[in-house]
Amino acid sequence: MTQLGAAPAQSSTTYDAASRDATSPWRRVRPLAVGGLLVGVATVALHFRDPHQHGSWGMCPLYALTGIYCPGCGGLRAVNDLTNGNLRAALSSNVFVVLLMPVVVGWWLTALRNRWRGVPGAPFARQHATVLTYVIGAVAVIFMIVRNTPWGSALAP
């Protein structure tokens, strides 16, 4: 029974209109939209300026200094291959980047939808994002180590 004038109790797991961000949807999604636009422009640039040509986009600093392939080496070539519709060549250039793309795009679309709706980030979702970041980082380090060994040379760009 509630007392007269007392506010009803609210569940911590539901979001009502009062807990939503009061700013306009366009303001909330602007940073993500600008980031997506920049990635789109870079992807188009990679399509038209072929990174398979030696030195056309510069060189990986880690590879130039040490001769070690980083987890991103071959990533530009993979994006170029994907924009040309050649999945096999993209996987050959950098399987890690190609497999990571759907994860990043999924995260971006989810964040864009939530910001548009004004849904605040839940602590549970932040915990999952933190765990996912650590998992991706660990896989990147393992991928880098394996691709620089003789038995992982097939993963080298």
N, C-alpha and C positions, 0 to 999 in steps of 0.2 A: 504494500500500500504506500503510495507517495503522499507526501504532505502537500498542502495547498501552496503553490508557488515554487515548489522544488522542481528542479530539472530532472527529467528521467535519466536513468543510468544508461550509458552508451557502451556498447561492446568495443573492445580494443581491436577487434579483427575486422570490423566493418567500417566503411568510409561513407559518411553522409556528405551532403552538399556543403555543410559548414567547414568540413575539414579539407575540402578541395582548395586548390590555389585559385585565388580570385582574379588573377591577371588574365588577359586574353589568351586564347589557345595559340595564336600566332606568336605571341611573345614567349610563351613557354617552350615552343618547339624551335625557335629561331636558332639556337646554338647547334642543335642536332641537324637542322635543315642545311645550315651553312656548311657544316662538316660533311654532310652527304653530297652537297653540291661540289665541294672541293675534291672529294674522292672521285666523283663522276668526271670532273674536268681532267684530273690526273689519269684516269682510266682511258679517256678519249685520247689524251696526249700519248699514252703508251701504245695505243692502237696505231697511231700515225707515225710515231718515231720509234722504230724497231730497236728494242734493247738487245737484240741478238748481235747487232753490230758492235764490235769491241769498242768500248769507251764512249758510246753514244749517250749514256746517262751517267758517266763517271764510273767509279769503281768502289766496291765495298772497302771501307777503311780497314776493317779487321783483316780482310783477305790481302789487301795491299801491304799491310805492315807485317803480317805473320804467315800468310799462305794458308790460313785456316778458314774454311767456309763457315759463316755464321748461319743461324736458322733462317735468315731472310735472303741469303744468297740465291739468286735464281728467281726470286719472287717477282721482279719486274718482267722477266721473260715469261713467267707463268701467267701473269695478267695479260700480257700481249697475246700469248697463245690462246687464252680463253676468249679474248675479244675477237680472235680469228676463228673461233669455234673448234679448236684443236685440243680437246681434253687430254688426250694421250701425251702430247708434247708438254702441256702444262704440268701434268703429274710428273713428267720426266725432269722438268726444270726445277720444281720445288713442290713436292707432295705435301709438305707441312702447310705451306701458305694456301694451297688449293683446298685442303681439308678444313682449314681454319676459316675460310671465307664464309661458308654458311653459318657458322657460329657467330661471327661478327655481324653479319647482316641480320640474323635473327635477333641478336641483342639490340641492334640499332632500331629495328622495326618495333620491337616491344617497348623500348624506351620512348620512341616517338609517339606511339599510341598512348602510353601512360601519361606522358607530358601533355598531349593534346587534350586528354580527358581531365587533366588536373589531379590525377591520382598520385598521392605522395608515395615516395619510395618506402616500402615497408622494411623494417630491420631484417626480417627473414630473407627478403630478396637481396639485401646488401650482403648478408652472410653468404648466400649462394654465389654472388658475384665475386666475393673475396676468395672463396674456395676455387671457383672456376679460374680466376686469375693465377692462383698458385699452381693449379693443375696444368694450365697452358704453359706457364713458365717452366715447370719441371719437364714437360714433354719437349719444349723447345731446347732445353739444355741437353736432354738425352738425344734428341734428333741431331743436334750439333756434334755431339761426341761421336755418335754412330756414323754419321756421314763423312767424318774425317778419319775413319779407320779403314784399313784395306778391305775388310769384309763388309763394310757399308758403303763402298765406293759407288755402288749403283744409285745411291741417294744424292751424290754430288751433282751440282749443276753442269 
